[in-house]
Amino acid sequence: MWFEAGAAIPAPDGEARKSGRLRPTPPPEAEQPPKRTGPGRPRLGVVGREVTLLPRHWEWLDAQPSGAWAALRKLVETAMREGRAAEQARRLRDGAYRFMSFMAGDFPNFEEASRALFAQDYERLRSLIALWPEDVRDHLQRLIDRVMAAEAKAAQAAADGKRGGPN
């Protein structure tokens, strides 16, 4: 609380006492940016930045029917969509490896099986884990099936992006 001279100051016992030195004043107004009411585009959360491209890239962008900036936004959205699917596949693969490492790190063929996992050689991986205990092998197989589905989705997203597929 702000005080000015001659104000009542709360005493520790809850009673106010008269002081010739301090008086409460309202807190200073919070500084707020002035509101724009003039011409111009409204703020839509868009951030303007400089983009440097080769001349052939600008020529291609300028030739797009929707315009250069719309084409750039579409390219970024496509890359983000493809990246999400690939990132999901990577996370699932890492999870399968963590399970395999924790539960089967001492099993025969563990190192070769982990190499096959990261090489995406799933048939070889299945043959390498065939002699592992059934519960570990079955759970790992379920994890691998999820990895394979995510990789197929990522490959489809990449193919759709390359041929200008559904948006």
C-alpha positions in Angstrom: 0.0 0.0 0.0 1.2 3.5 -0.8 1.2 6.2 1.8 1.4 10.0 1.7 2.0 12.5 4.6 -0.8 13.0 7.0 -2.5 9.6 6.5 -3.9 7.1 9.0 -1.6 4.2 9.4 -2.9 0.9 10.7 -1.4 0.1 14.1 -0.3 -3.5 14.9 -3.4 -3.8 17.2 -5.7 -3.1 14.3 -6.5 0.5 15.3 -5.5 3.4 13.1 -3.3 6.1 14.5 -2.8 9.6 13.1 0.5 10.3 11.6 1.7 13.6 10.1 4.0 11.8 7.7 2.1 9.2 5.6 -1.2 9.0 3.8 -2.5 6.2 1.6 -2.5 6.9 -2.1 -3.8 4.8 -4.9 -1.2 2.5 -6.6 0.2 3.9 -9.8 -1.7 3.0 -12.9 -0.3 0.0 -14.8 1.3 1.0 -18.0 -0.7 -0.4 -20.9 0.2 0.0 -24.5 -2.0 2.4 -26.4 -4.9 0.7 -28.3 -4.6 1.0 -32.0 -7.8 2.2 -33.7 -6.3 3.3 -37.0 -5.8 1.5 -40.2 -3.8 -1.7 -40.6 -4.1 -5.4 -40.1 -5.4 -6.7 -36.8 -3.1 -8.8 -34.6 -3.9 -12.4 -35.2 -0.9 -14.0 -33.5 1.1 -13.7 -36.7 4.8 -13.0 -36.3 6.6 -11.3 -39.2 10.1 -12.4 -39.9 12.5 -12.1 -42.7 13.0 -15.1 -45.1 16.1 -15.4 -47.3 15.8 -17.8 -50.2 17.6 -18.4 -53.5 16.1 -16.7 -56.6 14.8 -20.0 -58.0 12.9 -20.6 -54.7 11.3 -17.1 -55.0 10.4 -17.8 -58.6 8.7 -21.0 -57.6 6.8 -19.4 -54.7 5.7 -16.5 -56.9 4.3 -19.0 -59.5 2.0 -20.6 -56.9 -1.6 -19.8 -57.5 -2.3 -19.0 -53.8 0.7 -16.7 -53.6 4.1 -17.0 -52.0 3.2 -16.6 -48.4 0.2 -19.1 -48.6 2.5 -21.6 -50.3 5.1 -21.2 -47.5 2.5 -21.7 -44.8 1.3 -24.9 -46.6 4.9 -26.2 -46.9 5.5 -25.5 -43.2 2.2 -27.2 -42.2 3.0 -30.3 -44.3 6.5 -30.5 -42.8 5.0 -30.3 -39.3 2.5 -33.0 -40.1 5.1 -35.3 -41.5 7.4 -34.5 -38.6 4.8 -35.4 -36.0 4.3 -38.9 -37.5 8.0 -39.5 -37.7 8.5 -38.3 -34.1 5.8 -40.6 -32.9 7.4 -43.5 -34.6 10.8 -42.6 -33.1 9.3 -42.4 -29.6 7.6 -45.7 -29.9 10.9 -47.3 -31.2 12.8 -45.8 -28.3 10.1 -47.2 -25.9 10.4 -50.6 -27.4 14.2 -50.4 -27.0 13.9 -49.3 -23.3 11.5 -52.3 -22.6 13.8 -54.6 -24.4 16.9 -53.3 -22.6 15.3 -53.4 -19.2 13.6 -56.8 -19.5 15.9 -58.6 -21.9 19.3 -56.9 -21.6 21.0 -60.2 -20.5 19.1 -62.5 -23.0 21.0 -64.1 -25.9 21.0 -62.0 -29.1 20.0 -58.8 -27.3 22.6 -56.7 -29.0 21.8 -58.1 -32.5 18.1 -57.7 -31.7 18.5 -54.0 -30.8 20.5 -53.4 -34.0 17.7 -55.0 -36.0 15.1 -52.8 -34.2 16.9 -49.6 -35.1 17.7 -50.9 -38.6 13.9 -51.5 -38.9 14.6 -55.1 -39.9 11.6 -56.5 -38.0 11.7 -60.0 -39.6 15.3 -60.5 -38.3 14.3 -59.0 -34.9 11.5 -61.6 -34.7 13.9 -64.5 -35.4 16.4 -63.2 -32.9 13.9 -63.0 -30.0 12.2 -66.3 -30.9 13.8 -68.1 -27.9 13.2 -65.4 -25.4 10.6 -66.0 -22.6 7.1 -65.9 -24.0 5.7 -63.0 -22.0 8.7 -60.7 -22.8 8.7 -61.8 -26.5 4.9 -61.3 -26.8 5.0 -57.8 -25.2 7.9 -56.8 -27.3 6.1 -58.0 -30.4 3.1 -55.8 -29.5 5.4 -52.8 -29.1 7.1 -53.6 -32.4 3.7 -53.8 -34.1 2.9 -50.3 -32.8 6.3 -49.1 -34.1 5.6 -50.5 -37.5 2.2 -48.9 -37.7 3.6 -45.5 -36.7 6.4 -45.9 -39.3 3.8 -46.7 -42.0 1.8 -43.6 -41.0 4.9 -41.5 -41.2 5.8 -42.9 -44.6 2.3 -42.2 -45.8 2.4 -38.6 -44.5 5.7 -38.1 -46.3 4.3 -39.5 -49.5 1.2 -37.3 -49.2 3.4 -34.3 -48.7 5.6 -35.1 -51.7 2.7 -35.4 -54.1 0.7 -32.6 -52.6 -1.8 -35.0 -51.1 -4.8 -34.2 -48.8 -4.5 -31.1 -46.6 
